[in-house]
Amino acid sequence: MSQLRKHSMLEAGLSVAIGYTVAVVAQMSLYPWFGFDVSLVDNLILAGFFTVISLIRSYYIRRLFNHWHKTGVL
């Protein structure tokens, strides 16, 4: 049985939400080491852009693997 599209989106969304939180904390920790002075708001916005990209990527990779599973490729 394959995973429903709704479940794929939920799983990808949860994964990306956790990733967003980790990214913001990592950025706030790492940027100063590289001489970047980024405000909290700018940090949240930057992480937001990468989060949207990650959500789209995760969803389509999941759908691709489900397609391969259905067609017997995997």
C-alpha positions as CSV (number, residue, x, y, z in Angstrom):
1,M,0.0,0.0,0.0
2,S,1.4,3.4,-0.9
3,Q,1.3,6.5,1.2
4,L,-1.5,9.0,0.6
5,R,-0.6,12.4,-0.8
6,K,-2.0,14.0,2.3
7,H,0.2,11.9,4.5
8,S,3.2,12.7,2.3
9,M,2.6,16.4,2.8
10,L,2.1,16.1,6.5
11,E,5.3,14.1,6.9
12,A,7.3,16.5,4.8
13,G,5.7,19.5,6.6
14,L,6.6,18.2,10.0
15,S,10.2,17.3,8.9
16,V,10.6,20.8,7.5
17,A,9.1,22.5,10.5
18,I,11.7,20.8,12.7
19,G,14.4,21.7,10.2
20,Y,13.3,25.3,10.2
21,T,13.8,25.5,14.0
22,V,17.2,23.8,13.8
23,A,18.2,26.1,10.9
24,V,17.3,29.3,12.8
25,V,19.2,28.2,15.9
26,A,22.2,27.1,13.7
27,Q,22.2,30.3,11.7
28,M,22.1,32.4,14.9
29,S,25.0,30.4,16.2
30,L,27.1,30.2,13.1
31,Y,26.7,33.5,11.2
32,P,28.6,35.5,13.8
33,W,31.6,33.1,13.4
34,F,31.7,34.1,9.8
35,G,31.4,37.8,10.4
36,F,27.7,38.1,9.4
37,D,25.6,40.4,11.6
38,V,22.0,39.2,10.9
39,S,19.0,40.3,12.9
40,L,16.6,37.8,14.3
41,V,13.9,38.9,11.8
42,D,16.3,38.6,8.9
43,N,17.3,35.1,10.2
44,L,13.7,34.0,10.4
45,I,13.0,35.3,6.8
46,L,16.1,33.6,5.4
47,A,15.2,30.3,7.1
48,G,11.7,30.7,5.8
49,F,12.9,30.9,2.2
50,F,15.0,27.8,2.6
51,T,12.1,26.1,4.4
52,V,9.7,26.6,1.5
53,I,12.3,25.2,-0.9
54,S,12.9,22.2,1.4
55,L,9.2,21.5,1.8
56,I,8.7,21.4,-2.0
57,R,11.8,19.2,-2.4
58,S,10.8,16.8,0.3
59,Y,7.3,16.4,-1.0
60,Y,8.4,15.6,-4.6
61,I,11.1,13.2,-3.5
62,R,8.5,11.4,-1.4
63,R,6.1,11.2,-4.3
64,L,8.9,10.0,-6.6
65,F,9.7,7.2,-4.3
66,N,6.1,6.2,-4.0
67,H,5.8,6.2,-7.7
68,W,8.8,4.0,-8.0
69,H,7.4,1.7,-5.4
70,K,4.1,1.4,-7.3
71,T,5.8,0.7,-10.6
72,G,8.2,-1.9,-9.1
73,V,11.4,0.1,-9.7
74,L,12.1,-0.2,-5.9
